[in-house]
Amino acid sequence: MKKLSKEYTKNSDDYEIKDQKGCLYIIATPIGNFDDISLRAIQLLNFVDILLCEDTRKTKKLLAHLNINRKNMMSYNDNNAATKRPYVLKQLLLNKTIGLVSDAGTPLISDPGYKLVQECYLNNVRITHAPGPSSLINGLILSGIPTNQFYFGGFVSPKKNGKIKQFTTTKSYSMTGVWFDTCLRLINTLEIMLRIYGNRKITIARELTKIHEDIVFGDLKNIQRLIEERQMNNIPLKGEIVIIIDGFDKKSELNIKTLRVNIKKKLQKFSLRDTVMMTVNETNFPKKLVYNEAVKIKELMTEKQTMKLT
C-alpha cells in the first residue's frame, strides 16, 4: 500500500473535515493486517489534535507502518477512562479535535469509549466515525452461518457459572450468535455450549486477516473434538477467537420428541449403557443430553412396571 505523507494528508483537497473543530472522531484501525486501513482513517490519524489510544504502544506500531510521526497521544482505556474523561471533554469544548482508537478494529465494540460518547451528546459536542475493520463483522461474513439477523454476546465469561448463564439466556434465540473468547478458555466454552445449545452449526475464526488466519466450520460436536485433538497433538491455539453459532431451530423440539421415542424403544431391548451408546452414534445429540433423557425414561418405565406389579 502506498503510504501517505503527513504533508499530503494535511493539505489534501478532498480533506473535508479540516475545519471541523471540537469534534470526536471514532477511528477504526486494522484487526491484523496493517494494510486494511482507509484513506480517511490515515488522514484523521494525522489531523486530530489529540489521539486517544487504548494502548499507545500498540498504536505507535501502526503509526510507524503508516509513516506517521505524531505527538499528543494519550492512553484511554477501562482503567483510566473515568479520570481522563473530564479532561478530554474540556479539550473538545475548547474546540480541539480528538481521535479515539482501540488496539485493533472498531472502537466501542467490546472496547472502552461509550461513556465518552454519551458525555459528548450531553454537551452538544459533534461526533463522527471513520468506519473500517471489525472482527465481529469479518467473522460473521466468513462463517457460512445466516447473517440476516444476529446478536453480539460480547466476551464469553471466564467463569463456568457465567458461561452457563450467558448461554442459557440466549439458548432460545433464533438468530445467529457472535461471541468473543480466548484460546485458553475455548475448549471449556465449547463443552458448555454443546451441553446447553445442543449440536448446532458453529464457526471458530482465529487470527482474522493475519498470516495464520484459521477458520473451521461444522457441527459443534465435531468442532469440539477437532479443537481437543489439536490440543492433544500440541498444536497451540493463539490469538483472539470469534465464535459464530447458529440460532435456535424450532424443529429441534420435534427432534427431541423423536429422540425420546427412539430411546424408549431401545430401552425395551437393551441396557441403559448400550441404549445411550447406540443413540449417540446414530444421532448428533450430545452424550450427556442422551444419557439424561435415557435415565428419566428408564425411571418412568421402572415406576410404571412397579405399579402394575402392585
C-alpha positions, 0 to 999 in steps of 0.5 A: 500500500502506498503510504501517505505523507503527513504533508499530503494528508494535511493539505489534501483537497478532498480533506473535508473535515479540516475545519471541523473543530471540537469534534470526536472522531471514532477511528477504526484501525486494522484487526491484523493486517496493517494494510486494511486501513482507509484513506480517511482513517490515515488522514484523521490519524494525522489531523486530530489534535489529540489521539486517544489510544487504548494502548499507545504502544500498540498504536505507535506500531501502526503509526510507524507502518503508516509513516506517521510521526505524531505527538499528543497521544494519550492512553484511554482505556477501562482503567483510566477512562473515568479520570481522563474523561473530564479532561478530554471533554474540556479539550473538545469544548475548547474546540480541539479535535480528538481521535479515539482508537482501540488496539485493533478494529472498531472502537466501542465494540467490546472496547472502552469509549461509550461513556465518552460518547454519551458525555459528548451528546450531553454537551452538544459536542459533534461526533463522527466515525471513520468506519473500517475493520471489525472482527465481529463483522469479518467473522460473521461474513466468513462463517457460512452461518445466516447473517440476516439477523444476529446478536453480539454476546460480547466476551464469553465469561471466564467463569463456568457459572457465567458461561452457563448463564450467558448461554442459557439466556440466549439458548432460545434465540433464533438468530445467529450468535457472535461471541468473543473468547480466548484460546485458553478458555475455548475448549471449556466454552465449547463443552458448555455450549454443546451441553446447553445449545445442543449440536448446532452449526458453529464457526471458530475464526482465529487470527482474522486477516493475519498470516495464520488466519484459521477458520473451521466450520461444522457441527459443534460436536465435531468442532469440539473434538477437532479443537481437543485433538489439536490440543492433544497433538500440541498444536497451540491455539493463539490469538483472539477467537470469534465464535459464530453459532447458529440460532435456535431451530424450532424443529429441534423440539420435534427432534427431541420428541423423536429422540425420546421415542427412539430411546424408549424403544431401545430401552425395551431391548437393551441396557441403559449403557448400550441404549445411550451408546447406540443413540449417540452414534446414530444421532448428533445429540450430545452424550450427556443430553442422551444419557439424561433423557435415557435415565428419566425414561428408564425411571418412568418405565421402572415406576410404571412396571412397579405399579402394575406389579402392585 
